[in-house]
Amino acid sequence: MDATKAPAPNENLPEAGPARVLRFDTRAMHAALDARRRERGRTWTALAKEMPGFTPGMLTNLATGPLIGSPRVMAIPQWLGRPASDFVRARSK
């Protein structure tokens, strides 16, 4: 992705409205990581070694939906080669 270009239509963030807030969907991140991990025949330990700053537990815990800090959260879409907007959802405040 080129930071100097406007987002593609599929990269736009969802509308939140006044009663909602945008949050990263950690369950969706986990599902995408798990799919890629399985495609590549990797363990969670091997995957964490490819992603500096993560432990296997940090990656598997995403399945339970905890909040994740920045800038770590941005490393996941980058590693997956997907826009961060793929993992952003509007939630109630």
C-alpha positions as MATLAB code, in Angstrom:
seq = 'MDATKAPAPNENLPEAGPARVLRFDTRAMHAALDARRRERGRTWTALAKEMPGFTPGMLTNLATGPLIGSPRVMAIPQWLGRPASDFVRARSK';
ca = [
       0.000    0.000    0.000;
       1.206    3.455   -0.875;
       0.670    6.035    1.886;
       0.622    8.857   -0.662;
      -2.476    7.511   -2.442;
      -6.090    7.867   -1.394;
      -7.630    4.693    0.032;
      -9.198    2.308   -2.447;
     -12.960    1.811   -1.990;
     -12.355   -1.448   -0.123;
      -9.960    0.349    2.263;
     -12.443    2.916    3.602;
     -13.311    2.758    7.282;
     -16.911    1.939    8.211;
     -19.283    4.726    9.227;
     -19.530    4.927   12.996;
     -22.141    7.596   13.722;
     -22.449    9.462   17.030;
     -23.395    6.434   19.186;
     -20.692    4.129   17.899;
     -16.906    3.976   17.899;
     -14.446    2.266   15.592;
     -12.530   -0.639   17.087;
     -10.142   -3.222   15.727;
     -11.823   -6.615   15.389;
      -9.283   -8.869   17.061;
     -11.373  -11.982   16.394;
     -11.205  -11.252   12.659;
      -7.454  -10.694   12.964;
      -7.097  -14.040   14.725;
      -9.145  -15.803   12.041;
      -7.006  -14.308    9.265;
      -3.768  -15.165   11.068;
      -4.981  -18.687   11.773;
      -5.955  -19.225    8.134;
      -2.545  -18.019    6.931;
      -0.801  -20.069    9.613;
      -2.629  -23.220    8.528;
      -1.963  -22.523    4.824;
       1.732  -22.352    5.607;
       1.742  -25.338    7.964;
       3.065  -23.276   10.866;
       2.547  -23.507   14.603;
       1.599  -20.449   16.619;
       5.142  -20.469   17.994;
       6.642  -20.369   14.498;
       4.236  -17.617   13.475;
       5.172  -15.498   16.504;
       8.840  -15.812   15.545;
       7.982  -14.265   12.162;
       6.182  -11.362   13.840;
       8.570   -9.411   16.100;
       7.001   -8.200   19.320;
       4.441  -11.015   19.534;
       4.357  -14.167   21.596;
       2.271  -17.207   20.651;
      -0.102  -16.398   23.519;
      -0.622  -12.838   22.313;
      -1.659  -14.163   18.912;
      -3.954  -16.923   20.149;
      -5.578  -14.589   22.701;
      -6.866  -12.446   19.842;
      -9.575  -15.095   19.417;
     -11.211  -13.984   22.675;
     -11.557  -10.408   21.471;
      -9.291   -8.391   23.789;
      -8.185   -4.925   22.897;
      -4.719   -4.683   21.380;
      -2.363   -1.733   21.603;
      -0.902    0.403   18.877;
       1.487    0.149   17.061;
       1.391   -3.626   17.574;
      -2.115   -3.830   16.122;
      -0.873   -2.350   12.835;
       1.739   -5.070   12.424;
      -0.937   -7.723   11.892;
      -2.599   -6.329    8.742;
       0.836   -5.401    7.436;
       2.108   -8.961    7.932;
      -1.041  -10.316    6.276;
      -0.648   -7.888    3.351;
      -4.158   -6.532    3.896;
      -5.477   -3.042    4.639;
      -6.109   -2.292    8.304;
      -9.677   -1.354    7.379;
     -10.385   -5.059    6.826;
     -10.222   -5.404   10.593;
     -12.091   -2.299   11.767;
     -15.693   -2.506   12.926;
     -18.132    0.054   14.341;
     -19.170   -0.910   17.868;
     -21.475    0.606   20.466;
     -19.728    2.998   22.823;
];
